[in-house]
Amino acid sequence: MTEPQDDRRPKDRPWLMRTYAGHSTAEASNELYRRNLEKGQTGLSVAFDLPTQTGYDPDHVLARGEVGRVGVPVSHLGDMRRLFDGIPLEKMNTSMTINATAMWLLALYQVVAEEQGADVSQLKGTTQNDIVKEYLSRGTHVFPPGPSLRLTTDMIAYTVAHLPKWNPVNICSYHLQEAGATPVQEISYAMATAVAVLDAVRDSGQVPPEEFGQVVGRISFFVNAGVRFVEEMCKMRAFTRIWDRITAERYGITDARQRRFRYGVQVNSLGLTEAQPENNVQRIVLEMLAVTLSKDARARAVQLPAWNEALGLPRPWDQQWSLRIQQVLAHESDLLEYEDIFAGSHVVEKRVETLVEESLAEMERIEQMGGVLAAVESGYLKSQLVASHAERRARIESGQERIVGVNCYESSEPSPLTADLDTAILTVDPAGEAATVEAVRDWRAARDEPFWREGTRDPGLYPSAEQALAALREAASGETNLMEATLECARAGVTTGEWAGALREVFGEFRAPTGVSSAPVAVSAEEGSELAGVRAKVERTAEELGVGKLRLLVGKPGLDGHSNGAEQIAVRARDAGFEVVYQGIRLTPEEIVAAALAEDVHCVGLSILSGSHTELVPDVLERMRTAGADEVPVIVGGIIPSADARALIEAGVAAVFTPKDFGITEIIGRIVDQIRTRNKLEQSDRTSDATPGRRETVEVS
């Protein structure tokens, strides 16, 4: 009897498998990282909280309600030590989603590695460090474009010389797609950003021309993969082709390895739905295939969201499920045994050629404007994204773009996954913020003692925090590379807020264009349409109140910079006849109420996706009452668990919007209903079927 023959081919190495994680405290996140590594995760992907991302300490007024919500708070060297306690950094591949404060977090990471005894030249990982997309889509920018690009340039020059295996910048188109970018916009805006970064490094003179290939070879990308499988896969092949052309023709890179398009991916969170969230599992799988099936354009690292991220923070079990999806594909299927299975496909080739041609044309348009930074400052890029997103929302509302469980096949059996929504997600203990605030104050007090570092500090060797910050300001005022001064700040016990505050003094801050005023009309208001009906009701209500126009304030309290939803509400309200007051992101409750009073608005709409609604919304309500403006309805939209929504309604919120609904025009109509209710106007021809005078919970994406 002969043995059965095993004719299976040898497998390629699988991609790095990560889950994006971090919450509450450094200690809790460290425990989560260790568990994930034990389950077979092959790299770490660190999520930082919004105060860390935007350069504030936990006790800053803007940090209230945000500490430990969407990631881990890292305020100083002690936090970074605890975050990676027992994890040998020399053996780890760590991705840090950090941008405005990327230099600071890399410095903390390097100092912890030094304390572990690691050879820092062997450190492997990535700092995202792409500030352009922050101005356009994610909102964690701090400094103006010029100084921000300098920070990126200095980091790249430093890592090439001292951390040669580190990816100092990760050009990120992921959030561009979240903000509505088409594949052409995603490719062209990301590539234009990469060109700006490489040009800046080349022109800085910090890297000798003969070593510039090493700079190009360390540039990586982070992309989004949506559910349109064929288009997304073709997009990645187009990315690869354009990058090879740019690096060869614009920068003269002859080494094919340095021209390789190196990218990681998180598949689309925008497409995850609160309605029938179990459908998110198959969406995640399909999106993962778009960036893994094609060997010639396969991701180097993949992290998948969890099925319940439209509901709130995923639990460890949910993250494990997403990790297992990757492991089954890599280890049970035969995917890694074959060459590129799409090579020679005329369908794929035609689509790739079209994407390349259109993307290069858009890049040329940006180049003619003066480059990507000029296109940011002019508002061109942001207005294009707002318009694209509005068009997509219109297609969903009309049913032209179908989403299972949302605008079609909406009937559903009860799901055991969401039978108890309040336990289907991870909740953050609000007491953790108070403890973190107290801890950072204790750190500042202790570090200023002569022997703060367990008796080992030698004043002759280590500068004080005050001295280190003075040196940082001096370096920032000149042309010195800022990395060494930043490392000294890390060693001296400087905090995140102090480091960013020193640079704010020199560089200033930046408020990015919102893109709302210049966005074109995306939904028809022709006679008989839904928007025309809402416009008529807006006009009638304004007339009955004796005002020229109804005024809606759209506010983004706290540090949440995801403004896509707020922008779409603002644009549709404008098209419905409202006068819209929208000042962009990062406002305090005090500033929002002051604007509401100054503009004499008829409704205040708050958009929060970070989880800080339980802290910030009651503050706005109380300030409105104190100012005698409690007749003005306050509505709230965001990722808000049902228990929190009920609590907000009981506290006085007129309506709560969550990701379950999608009809923005209908929502604008409901806002008018709330204005009529508060002003005791007759509720005839209501858009909603709510009882007059009753507060309601409204759900919208």
VOGU-3710 file (C-alpha; in Angstrom, 3 decimals, decimal comma):
1> mtepqddrrp> 0,000/0,000/0,000  1,481/3,340/-1,029  1,370/6,447/1,113  -0,956/9,176/-0,171  0,995/11,873/-1,931  0,911/15,401/-0,565  1,153/17,698/-3,572  0,416/20,880/-1,668  2,692/23,777/-2,500  4,897/25,509/0,075
11> kdrpwlmrty> 3,131/28,473/1,597  4,206/32,101/1,588  4,620/33,791/4,949  1,284/35,239/6,089  0,825/38,911/6,726  1,212/40,435/10,187  -2,011/39,875/12,124  -3,089/42,667/14,433  -6,081/43,964/16,328  -6,380/47,676/17,026
21> aghstaeasn> -6,601/47,893/20,787  -6,118/50,037/23,848  -8,478/51,409/26,493  -8,950/52,605/30,055  -5,410/52,491/31,460  -1,916/51,383/30,510  -2,224/48,427/32,875  -5,535/47,221/31,397  -4,223/47,616/27,848  -1,021/45,741/28,706
31> elyrrnlekg> -3,101/42,820/29,951  -5,129/42,876/26,712  -1,963/42,931/24,559  -0,497/39,956/26,388  -3,700/37,952/25,947  -3,885/38,803/22,240  -0,270/37,755/21,697  -0,961/34,461/23,446  -3,876/33,882/21,019  -1,561/34,083/18,018
41> qtglsvafdl> -1,577/37,765/17,148  1,779/38,527/15,495  1,981/42,292/15,967  0,600/45,017/18,190  -1,535/47,927/17,034  -1,895/50,574/19,724  -4,958/52,795/19,971  -4,310/55,952/21,991  -7,043/58,014/23,591  -7,945/61,415/22,163
51> ptqtgydpdh> -6,100/63,556/24,751  -2,890/61,664/23,927  -3,517/62,051/20,200  -4,180/65,780/20,431  -1,481/66,684/22,936  -3,402/67,221/26,169  -2,893/65,821/29,643  -5,847/64,042/31,302  -6,517/67,022/33,574  -6,976/69,534/30,720
61> vlargevgrv> -10,499/70,928/30,307  -10,814/69,528/26,769  -9,878/66,033/27,986  -12,941/65,736/30,227  -14,947/62,659/29,329  -12,352/61,520/26,772  -9,684/59,862/28,947  -9,279/56,171/28,102  -12,376/56,142/25,895  -11,169/55,316/22,382
71> gvpvshlgdm> -7,699/54,167/23,359  -5,088/54,083/26,077  -3,945/57,292/27,814  -0,167/57,764/27,683  0,794/60,916/29,528  4,469/60,302/30,249  7,286/57,757/30,382  5,752/55,905/33,336  2,597/55,163/31,341  4,634/53,847/28,407
81> rrlfdgiple> 6,613/51,592/30,749  3,399/50,084/32,125  1,877/49,752/28,665  4,690/47,453/27,497  5,598/45,843/30,812  6,810/42,292/30,155  6,665/42,735/26,363  10,180/42,715/24,836  10,109/45,594/22,364  13,202/44,380/20,494
91> kmntsmtina> 11,201/41,311/19,407  7,917/43,099/18,733  6,446/44,768/15,653  4,357/47,624/16,986  2,063/49,918/15,048  1,064/53,151/16,759  -1,886/55,083/15,348  -0,558/58,501/16,287  -0,098/61,626/14,195  0,261/65,129/15,640
101> tamwllalyq> 2,128/63,740/18,668  3,883/60,916/16,781  7,391/62,194/17,562  6,573/62,272/21,260  5,155/58,728/21,398  8,089/57,345/19,399  10,484/59,010/21,838  8,697/57,424/24,814  8,747/54,040/23,037  12,477/54,311/22,319
111> vvaeeqgadv> 13,330/55,291/25,896  11,353/52,321/27,275  13,201/50,040/24,832  16,511/51,489/26,047  15,473/50,793/29,649  14,702/47,194/28,633  18,272/46,916/27,301  17,155/46,668/23,671  19,286/47,550/20,681  17,131/50,396/19,352
121> sqlkgttqnd> 18,501/49,897/15,849  16,507/46,644/15,816  13,156/48,178/16,756  10,452/47,350/14,218  7,104/49,022/13,826  5,237/52,004/12,478  4,129/55,445/13,579  1,264/56,631/11,401  2,445/60,244/11,380  0,253/61,359/8,430
131> ivkeylsrgt> -1,024/64,780/9,382  -2,687/65,635/6,049  -5,546/63,188/6,484  -6,073/64,572/9,993  -6,946/67,954/8,484  -9,317/66,204/6,069  -11,029/63,437/7,946  -9,977/62,456/11,455  -9,352/65,722/13,248  -6,474/64,985/15,652
141> hvfppgpslr> -4,239/67,663/14,151  -2,634/70,248/16,416  -0,136/72,404/14,540  -0,373/74,201/11,170  0,649/72,276/8,032  4,176/73,681/7,758  5,352/72,854/11,309  3,526/69,520/11,150  5,460/68,558/8,030  8,664/69,594/9,796
151> lttdmiaytv> 7,917/67,163/12,653  7,373/64,389/10,114  10,560/65,284/8,225  12,649/65,329/11,405  11,280/61,935/12,463  12,080/60,375/9,103  15,641/61,742/9,109  16,179/60,516/12,663  14,835/57,012/12,123  16,833/56,461/8,926
161> ahlpkwnpvn> 19,981/57,167/10,940  19,095/55,523/14,275  16,031/53,235/13,873  16,552/51,883/10,341  13,878/49,146/10,642  11,172/51,545/11,781  8,482/52,931/9,439  8,422/56,594/10,531  5,390/57,514/8,452  2,380/55,540/7,345
171> icsyhlqeag> 0,543/57,514/4,646  -3,040/56,853/5,591  -5,872/56,800/3,084  -8,056/54,743/5,416  -9,838/57,732/6,918  -10,205/59,394/3,545  -12,549/56,592/2,489  -14,365/56,929/5,821  -14,866/60,611/4,957  -16,399/59,721/1,601
181> atpvqeisya> -13,406/59,450/-0,749  -13,872/57,613/-4,016  -11,089/55,153/-4,988  -9,551/57,838/-7,225  -9,601/60,393/-4,415  -8,193/57,866/-1,964  -5,286/57,017/-4,276  -4,518/60,544/-5,464  -4,744/62,292/-2,091  -2,567/59,648/-0,421
191> matavavlda> 0,016/59,743/-3,199  0,069/63,561/-3,184  0,732/63,404/0,563  3,594/60,950/0,057  5,106/63,256/-2,567  4,912/66,217/-0,161  6,645/64,210/2,569  9,423/62,894/0,323  10,012/66,304/-1,235  10,294/67,847/2,246
201> vrdsgqvppe> 12,829/65,250/3,414  14,860/65,617/0,222  14,852/69,411/0,414  15,691/69,516/4,150  19,232/68,329/3,480  19,112/66,055/6,529  19,553/62,882/4,478  22,488/62,490/2,053  21,314/61,908/-1,549  22,956/58,478/-1,630
211> efgqvvgris> 20,801/57,395/1,345  17,502/58,743/0,008  16,517/55,290/-1,228  16,392/54,207/2,421  13,869/56,964/3,095  11,673/55,799/0,217  12,045/52,196/1,342  10,699/53,000/4,831  7,592/54,863/3,655  4,539/52,684/4,250
221> ffvnagvrfv> 0,823/53,128/3,671  -2,354/52,318/5,567  -5,460/51,782/3,472  -9,135/51,009/3,712  -10,874/48,085/2,029  -14,583/48,455/1,451  -17,189/45,882/0,529  -16,949/46,489/-3,247  -14,499/43,609/-3,529  -13,385/43,865/-7,179
231> eemckmraft> -12,944/47,634/-7,078  -10,997/47,502/-3,811  -8,649/44,824/-5,093  -8,063/46,808/-8,295  -7,448/49,902/-6,196  -4,578/48,163/-4,433  -3,039/47,098/-7,740  -3,344/50,715/-8,960  -1,675/51,972/-5,763  1,211/49,566/-6,390
241> riwdritaer> 1,632/50,644/-10,003  1,550/54,384/-9,308  3,974/54,155/-6,369  6,480/52,250/-8,480  6,238/54,939/-11,175  6,594/57,893/-8,770  9,574/56,484/-6,901  11,365/55,598/-10,136  10,603/58,703/-12,180  10,370/61,494/-9,587
251> ygitdarqrr> 13,045/60,267/-7,161  15,243/58,068/-9,331  15,093/55,010/-7,081  16,600/52,063/-8,963  16,339/49,378/-6,259  13,029/47,584/-6,869  12,836/46,566/-3,199  12,871/50,219/-2,120  10,114/51,004/-4,617  7,818/48,305/-3,265
261> frygvqvnsl> 4,391/49,526/-2,162  4,297/48,411/1,479  0,924/48,703/3,123  -1,162/47,617/6,047  -4,928/47,646/6,103  -7,917/47,882/8,360  -11,058/46,934/6,539  -13,922/49,382/6,401  -15,568/50,428/9,647  -17,810/52,932/7,833
271> glteaqpenn> -19,755/50,043/6,294  -20,453/48,340/9,627  -24,082/48,667/10,624  -25,904/48,804/13,917  -28,952/47,286/12,221  -28,506/43,498/11,982  -24,864/43,783/13,138  -24,327/40,068/12,541  -24,102/40,959/8,836  -20,862/42,775/9,645
281> vqrivlemla> -19,022/39,460/9,909  -19,464/38,599/6,233  -18,680/42,199/5,288  -15,396/41,978/7,186  -14,467/38,689/5,501  -15,213/39,980/2,015  -13,245/43,170/2,641  -10,285/41,194/3,960  -10,208/39,103/0,772  -9,806/42,267/-1,316
291> vtlskdarar> -6,381/42,902/0,251  -5,148/39,325/0,592  -6,199/37,333/-2,501  -3,950/39,214/-4,947  -0,351/38,231/-4,181  1,102/41,082/-6,247  -0,799/43,632/-4,143  -1,156/41,800/-0,824  -1,135/43,706/2,455  1,891/43,373/4,720
301> avqlpawnea> -0,294/43,710/7,830  -4,035/43,330/8,400  -6,226/44,361/11,303  -9,941/43,716/11,269  -12,646/45,567/13,172  -15,062/43,603/15,309  -18,642/42,856/14,292  -20,058/45,163/16,998  -17,992/48,331/16,514  -21,050/50,224/15,262
311> lglprpwdqq> -22,502/49,597/18,722  -19,504/50,583/20,858  -16,130/49,279/22,052  -15,603/45,586/21,212  -14,905/43,119/23,983  -11,800/40,850/23,993  -13,931/37,959/22,664  -15,099/40,090/19,740  -11,507/40,974/18,886  -10,568/37,293/19,104
321> wslriqqvla> -13,282/36,465/16,565  -11,750/38,939/14,098  -8,285/37,495/14,687  -9,586/33,987/14,031  -11,027/35,140/10,676  -7,491/36,003/9,566  -5,991/32,807/10,960  -8,501/30,547/9,193  -7,752/32,204/5,842  -3,975/32,087/6,302
331> hesdlleyed> -3,616/28,615/7,801  -6,575/26,538/6,612  -7,029/27,751/3,037  -4,606/27,293/0,138  -4,414/31,023/-0,595  -0,714/31,376/0,224  0,330/28,491/-2,042  -0,250/30,233/-5,399  1,060/33,078/-7,495  -1,219/36,017/-8,199
341> ifagshvvek> -4,555/34,529/-9,242  -5,693/37,726/-11,013  -2,709/38,059/-13,323  -3,926/38,152/-16,936  -7,498/39,102/-16,108  -8,651/41,617/-18,740  -11,442/42,807/-16,418  -8,995/43,576/-13,630  -6,431/45,119/-15,970  -8,982/47,479/-17,538
351> rvetlveesl> -10,228/48,690/-14,147  -6,677/49,178/-12,850  -5,690/51,196/-15,919  -8,708/53,474/-15,456  -7,914/54,041/-11,781  -4,267/54,814/-12,576  -5,168/57,279/-15,325  -7,793/59,147/-13,280  -5,635/59,207/-10,133  -2,630/60,638/-11,979
361> aemerieqmg> -4,872/63,340/-13,462  -6,136/64,340/-9,992  -2,568/64,339/-8,642  -1,593/66,724/-11,437  -4,509/68,997/-10,473  -3,256/69,060/-6,859  0,314/69,710/-8,043  -0,894/72,731/-10,017  -2,500/74,126/-6,852  0,910/74,115/-5,177
371> gvlaavesgy> 0,842/70,637/-3,677  -1,219/68,826/-1,091  -0,652/71,320/1,762  -1,883/74,192/-0,391  -4,891/72,081/-1,405  -5,627/71,500/2,304  -5,341/75,154/3,263  -7,522/76,293/0,355  -10,278/73,899/1,436  -10,323/72,139/-1,952
381> lksqlvasha> -9,627/68,623/-0,670  -12,074/68,862/2,228  -14,900/70,214/0,069  -14,358/67,374/-2,433  -14,628/64,782/0,336  -17,744/66,354/1,859  -19,355/66,380/-1,598  -18,430/62,737/-2,301  -19,792/61,668/1,055  -23,032/63,582/0,474
391> errariesgq> -23,470/61,852/-2,873  -22,967/58,449/-1,253  -25,481/59,234/1,479  -27,982/60,297/-1,202  -27,515/56,994/-3,042  -28,218/55,068/0,170  -31,296/57,109/0,994  -32,706/56,658/-2,511  -32,050/52,910/-2,438  -29,650/53,123/-5,374
401> erivgvncye> -26,915/51,782/-3,084  -28,298/48,874/-1,116  -27,205/47,912/2,384  -28,645/44,673/3,688  -30,547/45,170/6,920  -30,538/48,959/6,569  -32,441/49,961/3,424  -33,400/46,490/2,194  -34,177/43,106/3,790  -34,882/44,900/7,037
411> ssepspltad> -37,029/42,204/8,655  -34,975/40,048/10,984  -35,186/37,266/13,509  -34,152/38,310/17,030  -30,372/38,095/17,278  -28,808/36,313/20,263  -25,708/38,478/19,716  -27,597/41,619/20,626  -30,250/40,241/22,945  -28,690/42,356/25,704
421> ldtailtvdp> -27,207/45,386/23,959  -25,821/46,831/27,165  -23,498/43,833/27,602  -22,696/43,334/23,899  -19,945/45,931/24,061  -17,101/46,880/26,381  -17,875/49,725/28,764  -15,208/51,944/30,281  -15,387/52,569/34,026  -15,860/56,347/34,421
431> ageaatveav> -13,895/56,177/37,680  -10,807/55,387/35,618  -10,624/58,965/34,337  -10,475/60,446/37,833  -7,708/58,013/38,789  -5,745/58,888/35,653  -6,103/62,619/36,356  -4,819/62,136/39,890  -1,961/59,952/38,643  -0,635/62,532/36,178
441> rdwraardep> -0,680/65,200/38,869  1,235/62,863/41,179  3,744/62,199/38,388  4,434/65,892/37,873  4,930/66,442/41,593  7,205/63,415/42,040  9,368/64,018/38,971  10,369/67,429/40,289  11,861/65,881/43,436  15,691/65,600/43,289
451> fwregtrdpg> 15,669/61,797/43,144  12,356/61,128/41,455  13,434/58,068/39,476  13,763/55,643/42,373  16,839/57,444/43,583  18,758/57,008/40,317  18,391/60,515/38,884  21,643/62,422/38,729  21,024/66,159/38,183  24,331/66,342/36,380
461> lypsaeqala> 23,200/63,774/33,793  19,510/64,467/33,406  17,961/67,873/32,773  14,867/68,822/34,739  11,516/68,842/32,977  11,661/72,641/32,876  15,134/72,599/31,318  14,149/69,953/28,755  11,094/71,974/27,696  13,187/75,125/27,359
471> alreaasget> 15,594/73,226/25,092  12,643/71,962/23,027  11,286/75,496/22,544  14,726/76,710/21,508  15,131/73,884/18,979  11,635/74,502/17,590  12,427/78,190/17,130  15,402/77,272/14,944  16,084/74,579/12,381  17,512/71,849/14,619
481> nlmeatleca> 16,066/68,342/14,290  13,529/68,096/17,125  13,924/64,400/17,892  16,885/64,684/20,280  15,204/67,459/22,289  12,037/65,333/22,398  13,976/62,323/23,705  15,421/64,485/26,468  11,905/65,591/27,382  10,842/61,948/27,622
491> ragvttgewa> 13,778/61,090/29,889  13,121/64,143/32,070  9,536/63,085/32,789  7,812/65,725/30,682  4,124/65,010/30,054  2,293/64,768/26,747  0,465/68,030/27,377  3,659/69,837/28,325  5,525/68,634/25,205  2,687/69,651/22,881
501> galrevfgef> 2,111/72,868/24,827  5,727/73,948/24,337  5,405/73,408/20,581  2,031/75,188/20,505  3,806/78,245/21,930  6,236/78,236/18,991  4,153/76,818/16,126  0,620/77,904/17,009  -2,491/75,803/16,299  -4,623/75,173/13,220
511> raptgvssap> -8,353/74,970/12,571  -8,905/73,085/9,339  -11,543/74,119/6,750  -14,882/72,332/7,281  -15,827/72,033/3,600  -19,511/72,511/4,439  -20,214/75,895/2,864  -18,781/74,928/-0,525  -20,294/71,426/-0,738  -22,760/71,125/-3,659
521> vavsaeegse> -26,378/70,046/-3,255  -26,496/66,245/-3,296  -30,252/65,598/-2,959  -32,927/66,908/-5,296  -35,473/69,359/-3,883  -37,817/69,192/-6,875  -41,553/69,433/-6,269  -42,944/66,354/-4,553  -39,571/65,190/-3,212  -38,916/64,508/0,476
531> lagvrakver> -36,468/67,413/0,689  -39,007/69,792/-0,864  -41,513/68,789/1,821  -39,008/69,446/4,580  -38,029/72,789/3,009  -41,673/73,838/3,027  -41,986/72,934/6,697  -38,772/74,837/7,539  -40,092/77,937/5,749  -43,527/77,663/7,382
541> taeelgvgkl> -41,991/77,267/10,846  -39,696/80,270/10,332  -42,692/82,337/9,209  -44,770/81,316/12,236  -41,887/82,204/14,552  -41,418/85,539/12,808  -37,811/84,950/11,768  -36,140/85,044/8,368  -34,630/81,562/8,715  -34,493/78,763/11,245
551> rllvgkpgld> -30,994/78,544/12,729  -29,307/75,237/13,646  -26,038/75,038/15,538  -24,064/71,858/14,840  -21,468/71,370/17,557  -18,584/68,943/18,126  -17,806/69,041/21,866  -14,661/67,477/23,290  -11,822/66,000/21,259  -13,736/63,744/18,849
561> ghsngaeqia> -12,561/64,758/15,379  -14,711/62,386/13,326  -16,850/65,076/11,776  -18,349/63,193/8,800  -21,798/62,829/10,329  -21,906/66,402/11,599  -20,897/67,697/8,170  -23,618/65,719/6,421  -26,280/66,971/8,840  -24,999/70,523/8,338
571> vrardagfev> -25,049/70,258/4,534  -28,539/68,725/4,390  -29,912/71,255/6,880  -28,484/74,018/4,704  -30,175/72,503/1,645  -33,439/72,284/3,599  -33,421/76,037/4,231  -31,752/76,284/7,640  -29,088/78,824/8,449  -26,390/76,513/9,813
581> vyqgirltpe> -23,787/77,498/12,378  -20,910/75,009/12,235  -17,492/75,938/13,607  -15,769/72,592/13,205  -14,328/70,325/15,868  -12,873/70,542/19,353  -15,156/72,885/21,247  -15,892/73,067/24,963  -19,505/72,981/26,214  -18,999/76,597/27,278
591> eivaaalaed> -18,023/77,631/23,728  -20,968/75,768/22,196  -23,504/77,392/24,513  -21,937/80,819/23,968  -22,270/80,345/20,192  -25,873/79,148/20,560  -26,766/82,280/22,538  -24,842/84,665/20,282  -26,456/83,245/17,133  -29,907/82,952/18,762
601> vhcvglsils> -30,341/79,453/17,321  -33,545/77,443/17,330  -31,855/74,062/17,892  -28,474/72,760/19,087  -27,199/69,520/17,539  -24,260/67,766/19,183  -22,220/65,074/17,414  -20,027/62,765/19,545  -18,580/59,406/18,506  -15,891/58,993/21,176
611> gshtelvpdv> -18,142/57,986/24,068  -17,792/61,266/25,968  -21,508/62,047/25,600  -22,268/61,043/29,185  -19,962/63,803/30,455  -20,318/66,564/27,882  -24,004/66,542/26,916  -25,338/67,072/30,475  -22,867/69,950/30,797  -24,295/71,617/27,670
621> lermrtagad> -27,858/71,095/28,945  -27,066/72,629/32,325  -25,358/75,641/30,747  -28,347/76,169/28,432  -30,715/76,085/31,434  -28,530/78,477/33,422  -28,523/80,877/30,474  -32,317/80,741/30,291  -32,288/78,986/26,934  -33,783/75,671/27,950
631> evpvivggii> -36,596/76,138/25,402  -34,022/75,489/22,661  -34,066/71,732/21,898  -30,729/69,907/22,163  -30,316/66,816/20,006  -27,410/64,363/20,042  -25,949/62,014/17,429  -23,216/59,410/17,696  -22,337/55,891/18,767  -24,538/55,860/21,856
641> psadaralie> -25,590/52,647/23,628  -29,321/52,318/24,274  -28,962/52,725/28,047  -27,037/55,973/27,551  -29,641/57,191/25,039  -32,394/56,664/27,611  -30,369/58,533/30,231  -29,799/61,462/27,869  -33,507/61,688/27,053  -34,317/61,686/30,774
651> agvaavftpk> -31,734/64,435/31,304  -33,518/66,678/28,814  -32,146/65,826/25,382  -34,909/66,161/22,807  -33,728/63,377/20,477  -30,848/60,933/20,123  -29,458/59,804/16,759  -27,464/56,561/16,425  -26,052/54,642/13,430  -29,204/52,555/12,940
661> dfgiteiigr> -31,068/54,962/10,616  -29,845/56,477/7,389  -32,453/59,027/6,259  -30,760/62,396/6,788  -33,594/64,366/5,173  -36,049/62,646/7,486  -33,831/63,572/10,434  -33,863/67,227/9,401  -37,654/67,005/9,321  -37,660/65,576/12,831
671> ivdqirtrnk> -35,461/68,450/13,986  -38,109/70,867/12,699  -40,711/68,859/14,639  -38,696/69,351/17,815  -38,450/73,094/17,194  -42,225/73,274/16,676  -42,841/71,236/19,847  -40,629/73,451/22,013  -42,271/76,584/20,568  -45,785/75,162/21,040
681> leqsdrtsda> -46,632/75,272/17,343  -49,252/72,994/15,815  -47,767/69,645/14,811  -49,673/69,088/11,586  -47,915/67,278/8,735  -45,253/65,923/11,051  -42,333/64,122/9,452  -42,238/61,663/12,318  -45,125/59,807/13,905  -44,133/60,877/17,388
691> tpgrretvev> -46,772/62,227/19,739  -46,694/66,047/20,023  -44,817/67,210/23,106  -43,118/63,862/23,647  -39,349/63,525/23,521  -38,232/60,822/21,142  -35,207/58,742/20,330  -34,192/59,162/16,696  -31,623/56,941/15,085  -29,371/57,957/12,216
701> s> -25,950/57,113/10,928
//
